Amino acid sequence: LAKRIGATASVAEMQSTIGGGSLPGETIPSVGVAVQAPSADELLARIRRCGRHAVIGRIEADRVLLDLRTVHPDQDRRLGATLRFALAARR
């Protein structure tokens, strides 16, 4: 997925929050995509507006992180297309 997005994206190890109210603050190891952008908050807003499907991410260290723990591999192509579109929209 990171290769399809382009040079600004990389595979990232991360901690995924689990449980919500039943396990506050608990995390498990996960993997996802980190996207570097001049304005991470602007990129995240564009990602949320560009696709037909909801994409939830977070910002850490000026990067948009997308945890793939709950993304089915069949959805990778759609997610990649949404990210490429959002990145192209800033140019």
N, C-alpha and C positions, 0 to 999 in steps of 0.2 A: 504494500500500500504506500509506504513512504517513497519508494522509487517512482511510483506512478505520479505522485504529487509534484516532485521536483526537488531541486537543490535545497530549498528552504525547509524541507521536512526530513526528519530522522526518526529512527526507532528509539523509543525511550522506555527505560524501566521506571516504574512508578508505584506508588502505594494507592490502592483503591479503597475508598471508604465503603464499609459494609454496614448493613443493619439499620442505619438511621436511628430511630428512637429506641430500638431494642438493644443496640450495641453502640452507643455514642462514642465516637473517637476511635473505634476499632478499624484497623486496616488490614489488607492482605496484599502481597506482592502481585503486580500486574504488569502488563506491557501495553504500550500504545504508540501514538504518533505525536511528536513534538514539532510544531511549526513556528519558525522564527519569522517575525515581521517587525517593521519599524514601529507599528502601533498594534500591540497584541489585542487591546480592547476593541479597536476598530475592526480587526480581522475577525475576532470572535463574533461581533455583531453581524458582519457580512455573512459569515458561515451560517448563522441562524436565519438570515433572511433569504439566502440563495437557494436552498434546497426545498424540495417538496416534502421531505421527511425531517423530523426534528433531529438536530445534532446538538448534543450537550457536551460542553467542554469546560475547561477551567484555565486560568492564567497563572503561571508560576515562572519566575525569573524572566519576565518579558517574552515568554513563549506560550502559545496556545497548546494545551495538552488535551488530547482526545484518548481517553482510556478505552481500549478495545475489549475489555472483559465481557461486556454484554452485547457486542456487535458480532452478529453471525457472519462467517466468512462469505456467505452469499451476498452480503450487503457491502462488502469492501469496494466493489466497482462504483456503486452509487455514492458512497462516502467520498471516494477519491475524486469523482466528477464534481461533487459539491465543493470540495476544497480547492480544486484547480480553478473552478469558476470564481470562487471568492477571492483567490489570490490574483487572478487576472483582472478583477474588477477594480483593484487599487491602482492599476497602471494608467 
